[in-house]
Amino acid sequence: MRVARAASVTGRNRSTTGCTTSLRPAPTPRCRNSCVLQDFIRTRAPFERALLLLHLEERSTREIAEVLGIGESNVTTRISRLKQRLRDHARIHCPEADHGTR
């Protein structure tokens, strides 16, 4: 659990290549979604990156709260807000895809 936080805070394991595909073949939808997610994570503050990475690792709300030192309801609220920001980010960077809109 602490690995995700340490990696996001220190910036380790961060790709420096970005997600440009100028000379590559057209990316598949899955590749494009992955690229959008990576770009989104890269632009977040360290605390938000840690929260997102723990959520993506399918950690429980309680585990995330313990690792980050915040309340469980705060974890739920922050994850919900991050998901909305991710949908907005995806709409801007990949407008042709369906982003789970309601």
Backbone bond lengths (Angstrom), bond angles and torsions (degrees), N, CA, C in turn:
res aa  C-N    CA-C-N  psi(-1)  N-CA   C-N-CA  omega(-1)  CA-C   N-CA-C  phi
1 M - - - 1.439 - - 1.523 110.82 -
2 R 1.298 116.30 -43.81 1.457 119.42 -176.05 1.518 111.92 -72.67
3 V 1.317 116.31 -16.48 1.458 119.60 179.22 1.521 109.79 -64.15
4 A 1.347 116.80 -42.75 1.460 120.51 -179.73 1.519 110.56 -61.04
5 R 1.315 116.59 -43.29 1.458 119.99 -179.53 1.521 110.44 -67.35
6 A 1.315 116.83 -44.98 1.462 120.40 -179.27 1.525 110.58 -62.91
7 A 1.310 116.95 -42.58 1.462 120.20 -179.34 1.517 111.23 -65.33
8 S 1.324 117.63 -39.11 1.458 119.37 -177.93 1.513 111.50 -75.02
9 V 1.313 117.41 -34.57 1.459 120.63 -179.02 1.526 111.05 -73.50
10 T 1.325 117.11 -41.57 1.467 120.02 -177.46 1.517 112.50 -85.15
11 G 1.328 117.32 -16.87 1.454 120.62 -179.14 1.507 113.46 84.61
12 R 1.321 118.08 8.49 1.460 120.59 178.02 1.519 109.39 -69.10
13 N 1.301 114.99 158.49 1.459 123.18 179.30 1.523 111.73 63.68
14 R 1.314 118.03 20.16 1.448 121.16 -179.27 1.520 108.80 -92.02
15 S 1.295 116.51 131.35 1.452 120.92 177.95 1.523 109.24 -75.43
16 T 1.303 116.43 137.99 1.456 119.78 179.14 1.517 111.31 -104.41
17 T 1.327 116.95 0.19 1.453 119.47 -175.30 1.517 112.81 -84.59
18 G 1.323 119.68 -22.33 1.452 120.76 -176.90 1.503 110.85 76.41
19 C 1.311 116.44 -169.53 1.466 120.80 -174.97 1.516 111.92 -123.49
20 T 1.291 118.72 32.69 1.453 119.84 178.85 1.517 109.48 -76.52
21 T 1.306 116.13 144.32 1.464 121.33 -178.71 1.525 109.83 -129.53
22 S 1.320 118.30 38.86 1.452 122.04 -172.49 1.534 112.97 -62.47
23 L 1.323 118.97 -43.08 1.455 120.72 -177.39 1.525 112.69 -108.34
24 R 1.289 116.81 8.33 1.457 120.77 -179.48 1.527 109.69 -97.49
25 P 1.346 116.91 161.75 1.458 119.18 174.92 1.526 110.22 -62.64
26 A 1.308 115.70 161.58 1.464 120.32 -179.93 1.530 109.73 -57.08
27 P 1.328 117.70 130.02 1.463 120.27 -177.90 1.524 111.42 -70.85
28 T 1.306 115.31 149.89 1.457 120.20 175.33 1.522 108.09 -73.03
29 P 1.340 118.09 161.63 1.471 119.61 179.15 1.524 112.57 -55.94
30 R 1.329 117.40 -39.97 1.466 120.07 179.90 1.522 110.95 -65.41
31 C 1.329 116.83 -42.73 1.460 121.77 178.51 1.521 109.94 -63.40
32 R 1.314 116.96 -42.38 1.461 121.67 -179.75 1.523 110.36 -63.32
33 N 1.341 117.02 -43.80 1.462 120.72 178.46 1.522 111.04 -62.82
34 S 1.320 116.53 -40.45 1.451 120.97 178.83 1.523 110.21 -63.45
35 C 1.312 116.14 -41.29 1.459 121.39 179.86 1.528 110.50 -64.64
36 V 1.316 117.38 -42.49 1.464 121.78 178.27 1.521 109.79 -63.08
37 L 1.330 117.54 -42.47 1.464 121.17 178.83 1.530 110.72 -64.44
38 Q 1.321 117.33 -44.99 1.463 120.53 178.92 1.527 111.16 -60.95
39 D 1.310 116.27 -42.63 1.462 120.85 178.50 1.524 110.72 -62.93
40 F 1.321 116.50 -42.73 1.463 121.20 178.92 1.527 110.71 -61.85
41 I 1.319 116.83 -47.60 1.468 120.89 -179.49 1.528 110.35 -61.57
42 R 1.310 116.58 -41.21 1.466 121.44 -178.79 1.527 111.88 -61.75
43 T 1.336 117.57 -30.18 1.466 120.63 -176.44 1.523 113.55 -88.06
44 R 1.315 117.70 -4.57 1.475 121.08 -178.38 1.521 111.45 -81.88
45 A 1.314 114.65 157.78 1.468 121.64 173.46 1.533 108.37 -67.70
46 P 1.330 117.71 156.94 1.474 120.53 -177.20 1.533 114.05 -53.59
47 F 1.319 118.14 -42.17 1.458 120.46 -179.36 1.529 110.83 -64.31
48 E 1.336 116.87 -42.34 1.468 120.65 178.89 1.525 111.10 -67.02
49 R 1.349 116.98 -37.31 1.475 119.58 176.50 1.517 110.51 -61.24
50 A 1.335 116.43 -44.26 1.466 120.01 179.30 1.519 110.13 -60.89
51 L 1.317 116.61 -45.22 1.467 121.07 179.31 1.521 111.22 -60.61
52 L 1.314 116.10 -46.21 1.469 120.69 179.94 1.521 112.14 -63.66
53 L 1.312 116.90 -44.68 1.465 119.85 -178.75 1.522 111.63 -64.49
54 L 1.311 117.10 -40.10 1.466 120.04 176.93 1.526 110.58 -64.84
55 H 1.319 116.85 -39.53 1.467 120.62 178.04 1.531 110.49 -65.38
56 L 1.325 116.48 -42.09 1.466 120.24 178.99 1.524 112.30 -67.01
57 E 1.333 116.40 -25.20 1.470 120.97 174.83 1.524 111.14 -79.45
58 E 1.326 116.61 2.11 1.468 124.17 178.88 1.523 112.53 62.59
59 R 1.327 115.54 37.68 1.465 120.64 174.00 1.522 108.29 -75.23
60 S 1.313 116.53 151.37 1.461 120.46 179.06 1.526 109.90 -72.51
61 T 1.314 114.93 160.31 1.461 120.42 177.57 1.520 110.13 -57.68
62 R 1.307 116.46 -40.70 1.467 120.84 179.86 1.532 110.96 -62.87
63 E 1.342 116.98 -45.08 1.471 120.34 179.35 1.525 111.16 -61.79
64 I 1.313 116.56 -44.57 1.466 120.72 -179.99 1.527 109.96 -61.84
65 A 1.324 116.41 -43.11 1.467 120.92 -179.92 1.532 110.79 -61.12
66 E 1.325 116.41 -42.07 1.465 120.23 179.96 1.523 111.97 -65.30
67 V 1.325 116.25 -44.04 1.466 120.40 -177.76 1.528 110.95 -66.03
68 L 1.330 116.54 -42.42 1.456 120.26 -175.28 1.526 113.59 -89.38
69 G 1.327 116.75 -11.18 1.455 119.92 178.15 1.510 114.16 73.12
70 I 1.342 116.74 33.80 1.467 121.25 176.73 1.527 108.41 -127.70
71 G 1.321 117.03 170.08 1.455 121.22 -179.62 1.523 112.65 -74.77
72 E 1.327 115.32 157.88 1.465 120.31 -179.37 1.525 111.85 -63.46
73 S 1.331 117.59 -39.39 1.468 119.40 179.21 1.530 110.46 -66.64
74 N 1.329 116.38 -33.33 1.460 120.77 176.75 1.533 109.92 -65.68
75 V 1.322 117.45 -39.88 1.469 121.81 177.04 1.519 109.49 -59.80
76 T 1.325 116.79 -49.08 1.460 121.42 -178.33 1.522 111.22 -59.88
77 T 1.321 116.38 -44.89 1.461 121.17 -179.81 1.519 111.26 -63.59
78 R 1.327 116.67 -47.14 1.463 120.39 -178.21 1.531 111.61 -64.56
79 I 1.326 117.82 -39.11 1.462 120.89 178.64 1.523 109.70 -64.67
80 S 1.308 116.64 -42.74 1.463 120.58 178.36 1.528 110.91 -59.69
81 R 1.311 116.82 -44.09 1.467 120.72 179.36 1.524 111.56 -67.18
82 L 1.319 116.97 -38.40 1.465 120.16 177.50 1.522 111.39 -65.13
83 K 1.331 116.67 -39.21 1.470 119.80 177.96 1.522 110.51 -61.86
84 Q 1.332 117.05 -40.66 1.464 119.95 178.68 1.528 110.48 -65.68
85 R 1.319 117.14 -42.30 1.469 120.35 177.55 1.526 111.19 -63.19
86 L 1.343 116.13 -37.01 1.462 119.70 177.64 1.523 110.61 -65.14
87 R 1.328 117.76 -42.70 1.470 120.49 176.94 1.527 110.29 -60.00
88 D 1.334 117.13 -44.43 1.465 120.96 178.72 1.531 110.71 -62.57
89 H 1.317 116.80 -43.32 1.470 122.49 178.69 1.540 109.62 -61.18
90 A 1.312 116.71 -43.20 1.469 120.87 -178.90 1.526 111.33 -66.58
91 R 1.323 117.12 -38.37 1.470 120.29 178.57 1.528 110.84 -61.22
92 I 1.313 116.43 -38.11 1.460 120.83 -179.42 1.526 110.99 -71.77
93 H 1.334 117.35 -43.83 1.464 121.73 -173.16 1.526 114.20 -90.27
94 C 1.306 117.11 -14.22 1.463 120.74 -178.46 1.531 108.52 -150.08
95 P 1.345 117.71 66.68 1.456 120.97 -171.99 1.531 115.17 -65.95
96 E 1.328 117.92 -19.63 1.476 119.66 -176.34 1.533 113.09 -79.80
97 A 1.316 118.41 -11.30 1.468 121.62 -176.30 1.517 111.15 -94.13
98 D 1.332 115.57 158.52 1.457 122.42 173.71 1.526 107.89 -86.76
99 H 1.317 116.96 124.51 1.458 121.12 -174.00 1.513 113.00 -111.13
100 G 1.310 117.21 31.39 1.462 119.61 176.98 1.517 112.76 70.09
101 T 1.319 116.14 35.09 1.460 118.38 179.03 1.507 110.40 -69.84
102 R 1.288 114.56 153.81 1.470 119.35 -177.86 1.485 112.76 -90.47
